[in-house]
Amino acid sequence: QDHVWEKMGKTLLITVLDSFIKGSVAEGVGSCKSKVLSDSAVTLARHYPDIIANEIITRMLRTLIYTRDHPVTTLVQHFLWVELAVLSQFLLTLSFNNCLNVLKNMPDLFYICVMMMGNGQLKVRAAIHGVIVNTIHSILSIPQIIDNDEVMKVITLKLVDFSQPRFYLQFGLQNMKTAAEAVFTHDTQTQSVQSQEQVKDPLNSTCVITVVEHLHEIMLAVREIFPTKEWHLRWQKLARRSAFFYNPALQTRSFLMLGVISSHASSHVITRTLKVMEETVSQHEDDVPLLESIVLCLTRLIPLLEHNTKLVHNLFWVAVGVMELGEPTLYAAALNLLEGCIKTFVSNGELEQQMLVDVVHSTREALLWPLNQLDREVGISFDSDFNFALSALLFKGFSHPLSTIRTYTQELLTTLFFLHSPQNSDVLQITENNLAYLTALFPESEILRQQLQDNRTRLSSLIPSVQDREDKEGNPVMYSLLLDTVTIATHKSQILFLHMLSSALIQTQNEQKICLLYEFMANASDVYSDIFPLIHLHLVQHLSETLQSSQNPAIIRAVQKLISTAVKSSNSSILIKHSFISDIGFGGVSQFFRPFPKAGPLYPTQRAAYFQKYLDSLIQELSPTEGSERILSSSSLSSVTEPTSPTHSTSQQRRSLSVDSWKHSSSSREVSPEDDIMEESSDDVITIL
């Protein structure tokens, strides 16, 4: 073959390669004919390596883009999947022979592998893993890298990671001793069966982010030796192209990728990202993975924003809105976004002289109506009491099915507690500002409860009203710092404090927590007697059930005391209205102490509608009228930037894109540097390929 291709290949190169691909697509991935033709492509590449590599990579990028014309949930469901799978096999064969020109094509290869990993048949999943491993081997064979011990060490460690069986799971390769055996294993699954079964992305966000982070670190290490290469710019462009157009098969991974590899964030890219979020909430309410990827992307973009921008304050309320949707996956992602905003406020010094509510108040006031509507639908009120609303919202994290999120919730609440505590005191003090966060931590944090006890004696010498209390039997009262009407002075604070604790008591199944909370509530009924009849109404059913079912003497004594207190106060005039909690906007606070729903709608439609209205208002706020044309919808943007994809009359023709659609594209794949890549126009989606 060498002699034949050397003589005639250069003249007919593109046509021959197109015939190879079409023949392989016709026979299907993994067929004998496909293997022979991919081997023949390697022979061509020995004589024309740059041209062959460039054409295969360009065709694969273009095919990935054309999947947008007929959006599906996963690539495997698309009619172009067979072509993508065949091209993956061609890439693998070329990579074995070091024919991919990795110095030029590194960002393209990384982008392709991230989009394809974990999809399809076993052979395809293994092929993509093989392309990455072989690409890293090719990088390690570059003379300049061989001469740099530090870079060699970094890349070698990444290669070791990719070669570990535990890492195969990131590529959907289970129970494999080596990924190579999967490439040459006969796969009995048919394409039609896989298309029906793979109705969602086979990899979760953690798997995708892990792989992207490894590839990004490799690129950064190589750039130490080749600083003039525009790989980073190229990779970011590719990610943005597929992120800002509706295409579920690519969009989710594009946003995850964009969050990891971005080197700059501007108001324009944040606004476009929010626009995609708004469209997803409005039109595709069930696309939780896409919403999750957007939130995770925004979290990573926060540190890249300008120091004095107000965008972070807006993103704080975006995080709150996502958490209020009540979907566990989105809640976990929004928790990260919320923490990222708070960390930025701390690092910028914004919380040194102001409380958190004062820092974020102005951005809420500008868009008050949709946020208030969402709050009313959820049943909490940030306007009535910011700290208790945020505390109740965060308490939901203790019900999350993942233990890591429960731990993360406790850490964030602890951070907020100390941020709202006196900074110059060496003892733990309770104030109106930190009470809400202490309320959420009290049932969950043994450390905090111990600190409350340890600080009681020291604090009593500073605040005369704090004394060692005893109950009627002469026993010391635990946590007396929380039983002080001077510290917790207002009826609203007392009611919200005890209402949240009673809600936690009703929902918990842990006997130790039940005992702790009942004993505390029994003591609180003596101290906060004016408002406790309202709390008793909330507890009355649970008191009856507990008295009938509990065998714990301490719990029974506490319940009996609460009932006795309620009977004694039944004849007294109640100054607090029964509707007080609802009147102040906290009528739905109890739901934040219940577990996340296991079935049913992903999130309530009305909540999503109000959140979508908020996003729409925010986008208009961030996009001045004179620049509004820059924030086009995906469909309208596609119509003015996208050439029409080839139409095919038969299913066989539909499987392969014509040579004319991509044969000239290699000349336009070079990317020129830009001062601000995030502000770039979107009218050259195809030409960069």
Buried (B, 14 or more C-beta within 10 A) or exposed (E): EEEEBBEEBEEEBBEBBBEBBBBBBBBBBBBEEBBBBBBBBBBBBBBBBBBBBBBBBBBBBBBBBBBBBEBBBBBBBBBBBBBBBBBBBBBBBBBBBBBBBBBBBBBBBBBBBBBBBBBBBBBBBBBBBBBBBBBBBBBBEBEEBEEBEEBBEBBEEBBEBBBEEEBBBBBBBEEBEEBEEBBEEEBEEEBEEBBEEBEEBBBEBEBBBBBBEBBBBBBBBBBEBEEEBBBBBBBBBBBBBBBBBBBBBBBBBBBBBBBBBBEBBBBBBBBBBBBBBBBBBBEBBEBBBBBBBBBBBBBBBBEBBEEEBBBBBBBBBBBBBBBBBBBBBBBBBBBBBBBBBBBBBBEBEBBEEEBBBEBBBEBBEBBEEBBBBBBBBBBBBBBBBBBBBBBBBBBBBBBBEEEEBBEBBBEBBBBBBEBBBEEEEEBBBBEBBBBBBBBBBBBBBEEBBEBBEEBBEEBBEEBEEBEEBEBEEEEEBBBBBBBBEEBBEEBBBBBBBBBBBBBBBBBBEEEEBBBBBBBBBBBBBBBBEBBBBBBBBBBEEBBEEBBEEBEBEBBBBBBEBBBEBBEEBEEEEBEBEEEBBEEBBBBBBBBBBEEBEEEEEBBBEEBBBBBBBBBBBBBBEBBEEEEEEBBBBBEEBBEEBBEEBBEBEEEEEBBBBEBEBBBEBBEEBEBEEEEEBBEBEBEEBBEBB
